[in-house]
Amino acid sequence: MNPLFRTDAEIAVPHGAGCRCALHGRRLFTGALVAGAAFPALAQKDPDGVRGDVGRESQFSKLVPAEEVEAAAQQQYAQMKREAAQQRALAPDNNDQVVRLRTIAQRLIPFTEGWNARARRWQWEVNLIGSQQLNAFCMPGGKIAFYYGILQQLQLTDDETATIMGHEMAHALREHARERMGKTAATRIGASVLSSVLGLGGTGDALLNMGSQLLTLKFSRDDESEADIVGMDLAARAGYDPRAGVTLWQKMLQASKGAPPQFLSTHPAGQTRIREIEAKLPKVEPLYARADKPPRKFGPPPPAAAKK
């Protein structure tokens, strides 16, 4: 462990207080995309997996330019990194867990394009934040962060880590953040701000406005369920056991003494959640069986020493 990297910093969740998305107290975690017309073609080319269980792109997402959402996310991600670095809580490139996370990401990324054509142009980035929060996310444009606490406290295996990462990537690929912004623009913001968001004027202000929204977005239960199944699909294709979703959920419940933790507050609890995961396993286990398996296995960080 690099002595200059601290793992107990107080780092704000980049989604704002009250965030209740799947693995954060909020989530921002992204939102994946794909043109609506692409889904039928993808399903015909590759009928396996869960593609048939996922609907078309929401029309609301078209109200907000993808390029501007991704630019706003990049700004927020860069700010988070700066704040972490100031507290010595941005893990260096040679940190064992950073190497682990980036290795897993590189296995998942090749399968993201099938869910969102824009993903091939994303500048994917993976970083580890030295905080004890049980948190992870992927912002629009492929900006991923894991918090040290979720790896250490839950003692995540590579399969479980890939399950979380796939879930977070799925939010970005399905463009859930962009969809939520579009709904806000259509129902709450009003014509003047909507014009700005659509690029009809005040582009700089619109970008700033979207950046602040990324801090407070909350994904719906439907978004979270969709991210669960798309994430399982991605992980299985990358060679990670999709059954890890069951053990992951069990660990999360144990860590929260049986009640859903804040970062999972939008999900069904307990055995209901596990049954939903198990119901999708028959569709993704064949993908895992055919996939090339990772040549190297990593382990979680050492457990925290018991307090005396």
URHU-V453064 format. One record per backbone hydrogen bond with DSSP energy under -0.5 kcal/mol. NH is the residue of the N-H (numbers start at 1). CO is the residue of the C=O. E is the energy in kcal/mol with one decimal. If there is no record, write none. Layout:
NH,CO,E
NH,CO,E
This chain:
5,2,-2.1
6,4,-0.7
6,88,-2.7
9,130,-2.4
11,9,-1.0
12,10,-0.5
15,13,-2.1
16,13,-2.1
19,16,-1.4
24,21,-1.1
24,263,-0.9
27,217,-0.5
30,28,-3.0
32,170,-1.4
33,174,-0.6
38,35,-1.7
39,35,-0.7
39,36,-0.8
41,37,-0.7
42,38,-2.6
43,39,-2.6
44,40,-1.9
45,41,-2.2
46,42,-2.6
49,283,-0.9
51,48,-0.7
53,50,-2.0
54,51,-1.4
61,58,-0.8
62,59,-1.0
63,60,-1.9
64,61,-1.4
65,197,-0.7
69,65,-1.8
70,66,-2.6
71,67,-1.9
72,68,-2.3
73,69,-2.4
74,70,-2.2
75,71,-1.9
76,72,-2.2
77,73,-2.7
78,74,-2.3
79,75,-2.1
80,76,-2.3
81,77,-2.3
82,78,-2.2
83,79,-2.4
84,80,-2.4
85,81,-2.7
86,82,-2.1
87,83,-0.8
87,84,-0.8
88,85,-1.7
89,84,-3.2
91,89,-0.7
91,128,-2.4
95,92,-1.8
99,95,-2.5
100,96,-2.1
101,97,-2.6
102,98,-2.6
103,99,-2.1
104,100,-2.3
105,101,-2.5
106,102,-2.2
107,103,-1.0
107,104,-0.7
108,104,-1.5
109,105,-2.9
110,106,-0.6
111,108,-2.0
112,109,-2.0
113,109,-0.6
115,112,-1.9
116,112,-1.3
119,116,-1.5
120,117,-1.0
121,118,-2.2
122,119,-0.9
124,122,-1.2
125,142,-2.3
127,144,-1.6
129,146,-3.0
130,89,-3.3
131,129,-2.1
135,133,-1.4
136,23,-0.7
137,145,-2.5
139,143,-3.3
142,139,-1.6
143,139,-1.1
144,125,-3.3
144,142,-0.8
145,137,-2.5
146,127,-2.1
147,135,-2.3
148,129,-2.9
149,131,-2.8
150,133,-0.9
150,147,-1.1
151,147,-1.0
152,148,-2.5
153,149,-2.7
154,149,-0.5
154,150,-0.8
156,151,-1.2
161,157,-2.5
162,158,-2.6
163,159,-1.7
164,160,-2.0
165,161,-2.7
166,162,-2.8
167,163,-2.0
168,164,-2.4
169,165,-2.9
170,166,-2.3
171,167,-1.4
172,31,-1.1
172,168,-1.3
173,32,-0.8
173,169,-2.9
174,32,-1.4
174,170,-2.6
175,172,-1.1
176,171,-2.2
177,30,-0.5
179,175,-2.1
180,176,-2.4
181,177,-2.2
182,178,-2.3
183,179,-2.3
184,180,-2.2
185,181,-2.8
186,182,-2.2
187,183,-2.0
188,184,-2.7
189,184,-2.1
190,185,-1.0
194,190,-2.3
195,191,-2.3
196,192,-1.4
197,193,-2.6
198,194,-2.1
199,196,-1.7
200,195,-3.1
206,202,-2.3
207,203,-2.3
208,204,-2.0
209,205,-2.6
210,206,-2.4
211,207,-2.2
212,208,-1.9
213,209,-1.7
214,210,-2.0
215,211,-0.6
215,212,-0.8
216,213,-1.6
217,213,-1.3
224,220,-2.3
225,221,-2.7
226,222,-2.5
227,223,-2.5
228,224,-2.0
229,225,-1.9
230,226,-2.5
231,227,-2.3
232,228,-2.0
233,229,-1.8
234,230,-2.4
235,231,-2.5
236,232,-2.4
237,233,-2.2
238,234,-1.5
239,236,-1.5
240,235,-2.7
244,241,-1.8
245,242,-1.8
246,243,-1.4
247,243,-1.0
248,244,-2.7
249,245,-1.8
250,246,-2.1
251,247,-2.2
252,248,-2.3
253,249,-2.5
254,250,-2.2
255,251,-2.5
256,252,-1.2
257,254,-1.4
258,253,-3.8
259,256,-1.3
264,261,-2.2
265,262,-1.8
267,264,-1.8
272,269,-1.3
273,269,-0.7
273,270,-0.6
274,270,-1.7
275,271,-2.6
276,272,-1.8
277,273,-1.9
278,274,-2.8
279,275,-2.0
280,276,-0.8
280,277,-1.1
281,277,-0.8
281,278,-0.6
282,278,-0.5
283,280,-1.4
284,280,-1.0
284,281,-0.8
285,281,-2.9
288,284,-1.9
289,285,-2.5
290,286,-1.6
291,287,-1.2
294,239,-0.5
